[in-house]
Each structure stands twice: as C-alpha cells, then as structure tokens.
Amino acid sequence: MSLRSICVFCGASTGHDPAYREAAIALGRTLATHDITLVYGGGAVGLMGVVADAALAAGGEIVGIIPQSLKDAEVGHAGLTRLEVVSGMHARKARMAELSDAFIALPGGLGTLEELFEVWTWGQLGYHRKPLGLLDVNRFYDKLSHFLDHLVAEGFVKAPHRTMLQRSDSPDALVQMLEQWQPSADPRWQERTIS
C-alpha cells in the first residue's frame, strides 16, 4: 500500500519527557521526506504544533482540521498548507479520517486515546481498511499494549482486530509497517466496508 497521507493523533501538551518532543520532530520529518501529507488536529500547541512545525521545516504538506471553537481560542496553526475549520469535534474526526490513508498516535492524553480508539473501532466494524500505529516513545504505550492483549485473552477483542494496531519506536519503521499492513479482520465485518 502506498501512503499519500497519514493522520497523526497527539497531545496538546508536550509531556514531561523531552523524548516526546524529539519523536514528534522525527515523525514530522519522516512524513515530509517520504512525501506523505500530515493530517492532524490543526493546533499550534503541544506535540501537535511540534509535529506540524517539523513537517513544515522539512518541506512537507500539512492539513489541519480544527473546530471553530478551538480556532476562536487562538490555538489554530497559522502556517499550514491548509487549515480547515469545522463545526465540532465529531466533524473534525470524520474529516481527518476521510483525508487519511493511515493513522499514527504519538504520546498524548485522553483526546489522543479517544481518537485512536474511535478510528480503530471504525476499522473493526469495516467502515475503513486503513492501518493504525503507535509511535511508542520510551515504551509509552507498554501498559496499554498489555491491556489490549488482556482484552483478547478475555474474549472481548478478536486477535485479527488486535493486530490492526502496529507498534514501533521508530517513525521510519512504523511508516514501513503501515505500508506493508494487510487487513486481517473477520470477513463478516469486512462486508460492511464503505471505503
């Protein structure tokens, strides 16, 4: 699969560990050097702003999707290739998914997890056939990964749906994993694929 655009979910803060900022910079550069458009939440703050600035500095194309209420609070990034203003958070997530060939989550908080799990659920239900990945900076997602394995062991998530989520600590390796990913979901869910 050739990836033309990747949606990045990440924090509106930079976190305590400087490694998170460094990883966001590395991911932004990686997307730009692979000629992959960065699609993200349109913010200028936190890891959102860092990944966008890094992609811009490396000559990349960046599309931000931001709700009007957040733009009004002056957190929208003014230097993007394109900034789309939408009516609310639901419209933001739908538009980011529509524009993206794959999804990557950097470290982040509740919003990052909510975006990741929603788009993963859409994939599980067959609403899309797009790969997802965790950029696992300093083992940030270790405990989450163990819990996800527990969900499989307890019969709440099917193994093929668990394998939809790739994981690496290297932006280059993760992009390659997403490009090589093949859908393995249960065929009865795939019948519902809409695009």
Helices and strands as residue ranges (DSSP letters): E 5-9, H 18-33, E 37-40, H 46-57, E 62-67, H 68-72, E 82-86, H 89-99, E 102-105, H 110-124, E 132-135, G 137-139, H 142-153, H 159-162, E 165-168, H 171-180, H 187-190
